[in-house]
Amino acid sequence: MLTRRSFFVASALSAGAVFASEKPRKARIAITLDLEMSRNFPRWEDTHWDYEKGNLNDETKKYTFEACRRIKAAGGAAHCFVVGRVLEQPDVDWLKQLAISGHAIGNHTYDHVNILATKPEDLQFRFRRSPWLIEGKQPRDVIAENIRITNAAIKTRVGVDANGFRTPGGFVNGLKDRPDVQKLLLELGFRWVSSQYPAHPMPKPEQEPDNATIERIVEVSKSAQPFAYPTGLIEIPMSPVSDINAFRTGRWKLDWFLKTIRMVVEATIAGGGVFDFLCHPSCMYVVDPQFRTMDMICDIVKKAGDKAEIVTLDAIARGQG
């Protein structure tokens, strides 16, 4: 758990304050992979994945495995958040091997449900098309069951306990406005969550981000640091810019993405902060088949020496580095 003191220090650093008495913190860089299929990839017209989020294709599984191998070779560990329906697939040995290798396996709900939903039709595309699957159930009960059975699936098929929780979709305010959801996650055994994705500027689709836009993204990322909600639940925000925002919303070229991520990571290391890189292998194998992004992040951290390290989100939540 992050201590009260460490939260104050992190908040001060993100605000740009200087504490002469504080030893500079080692930057903590997390590489997180959401294991789900993504609409618009590999083909722009693909939308059926909205209903089959857990039906990982071979390319996605192979990309995940190789990305994790590269991160491990660089001295770190990846944090994978798995949609529970993935564990219905006949072969999950690749996921077991990732867990054995020291990579973290977290909960991403069973059906990729919207945990802020208050109406059944807002839970997930699958339930909108097949409402009988949740007939007579309240959204809160569906959400709780979706999370609970994912815990059970990870334990049964992978042999490990779920390591943390990431919400499907990121929210600008995280769970600040939903103490009921915070309490639900605490009741389900989670002590930290990754739910906040801060608002940040984006150029028009297919337009290269200029330096001013990138600098603003850097500033937003510096402010998106871990904190505790009043309930005690710890929030570890996702750092901009995500692969989906860049390649689906922005229709960016890879070089634009690499430039932006490089500047954000380097600024994070300079400030001794936290960077939570959010990506989806189902997107990345299409837009970055040579793993340039993963390799670049690992290389930046390696060159930083003892000023930075690649860690999982539970290590960040514990305030360890």
C-alpha positions, 0 to 999 in steps of 0.5 A, spaced: 500 500 500 502 507 498 503 510 505 500 517 506 507 520 506 508 517 499 502 520 496 503 527 498 510 526 495 508 524 488 502 529 488 508 534 489 512 532 484 507 531 479 505 539 481 512 541 479 514 542 487 521 541 489 523 538 496 530 539 497 530 534 503 527 529 499 531 524 495 529 524 488 524 518 487 526 512 482 521 513 476 516 507 475 515 505 468 509 500 467 507 496 461 500 494 461 497 490 456 489 489 455 488 482 453 482 483 449 480 484 441 479 491 439 474 494 434 477 496 427 483 492 428 486 488 424 481 491 419 478 498 419 471 495 418 471 490 424 466 491 429 464 484 431 469 484 436 465 488 440 461 482 441 467 477 442 472 481 446 475 474 449 476 471 442 483 472 442 486 470 435 493 467 434 496 474 432 494 477 438 496 471 443 503 471 439 504 478 440 503 478 447 507 473 448 513 476 445 512 483 448 512 480 455 519 476 453 522 482 451 520 486 457 523 480 461 529 480 457 530 488 459 529 486 466 522 488 467 515 484 468 509 486 464 502 487 467 496 483 463 489 485 464 485 479 461 478 479 459 475 472 462 472 470 456 479 469 454 479 463 459 474 459 455 479 458 449 482 451 449 489 453 450 491 458 455 498 455 456 501 461 453 498 465 459 500 460 464 507 461 461 507 468 462 505 468 469 510 463 471 515 468 468 513 473 473 508 477 469 502 479 472 495 477 470 489 482 472 482 482 472 479 486 466 471 483 467 469 477 464 465 480 458 468 487 458 463 490 461 462 498 463 462 498 471 459 505 471 453 502 467 446 504 471 442 501 466 442 494 463 443 496 456 449 500 457 453 494 460 456 491 454 454 490 446 453 483 448 447 484 453 444 489 448 443 484 443 442 478 448 438 481 453 436 474 456 443 473 458 441 478 464 434 478 464 431 480 471 438 482 474 440 489 476 447 492 473 450 492 479 449 485 480 451 483 473 458 487 474 459 484 481 458 477 477 463 479 471 468 481 476 468 475 481 467 469 475 473 472 472 477 471 478 475 464 478 477 463 471 484 466 472 485 462 478 482 455 475 485 456 468 492 460 470 493 457 477 494 464 480 490 469 483 488 476 479 493 481 480 489 488 480 483 490 476 483 495 470 476 497 468 474 496 461 475 503 458 478 509 462 474 515 465 476 522 466 475 522 473 476 515 474 471 513 480 471 519 484 464 520 482 462 513 484 464 511 491 459 505 490 463 502 485 470 503 489 466 500 495 464 494 490 471 493 488 474 493 495 468 488 497 471 483 492 478 484 495 481 489 490 486 494 494 487 498 487 484 499 481 486 502 474 480 506 471 482 513 470 484 516 463 485 523 463 483 528 458 488 530 453 489 534 447 488 530 440 489 533 433 484 532 428 484 525 425 490 523 420 494 530 423 500 529 426 501 532 433 505 538 433 510 540 439 505 544 443 500 538 443 505 533 445 508 538 450 501 538 453 500 530 453 506 530 457 504 535 462 497 531 463 501 525 464 505 528 469 499 530 473 496 523 472 499 520 478 497 514 483 492 517 489 488 514 494 480 515 494 477 517 500 474 509 501 482 507 501 482 504 494 488 506 490 488 509 483 493 508 478 491 512 472 493 510 465 498 515 462 496 518 455 497 517 450 494 510 449 494 506 442 487 506 441 486 513 442 492 514 437 491 509 432 483 509 432 481 515 434 487 519 431 489 515 425 496 516 427 502 514 424 507 509 428 512 515 428 508 520 431 506 515 437 513 513 438 515 520 438 510 522 443 511 516 448 518 517 448 517 524 450 512 522 456 517 517 458 523 521 458 519 527 462 517 521 467 524 519 469 526 526 469 521 527 474 521 521 478 514 519 477 509 514 474 508 512 467 503 507 466 503 505 458 496 502 456 496 498 450 492 492 446 496 487 443 490 486 438 491 493 436 499 493 436 500 487 432 497 491 426 500 498 427 507 496 430 509 489 428 516 490 430 515 491 437 518 498 436 514 501 442 516 496 447 523 496 445 524 503 445 521 504 452 525 498 455 531 502 452 529 508 455 529 505 462 535 501 461 539 508 459 536 511 465 540 506 469 538 507 477 533 512 475 528 508 473 525 501 472 520 497 469 515 494 474 508 492 475 502 496 477 501 492 484 509 494 485 507 501 484 501 500 489 505 498 494 510 504 493 515 499 492 521 500 486 
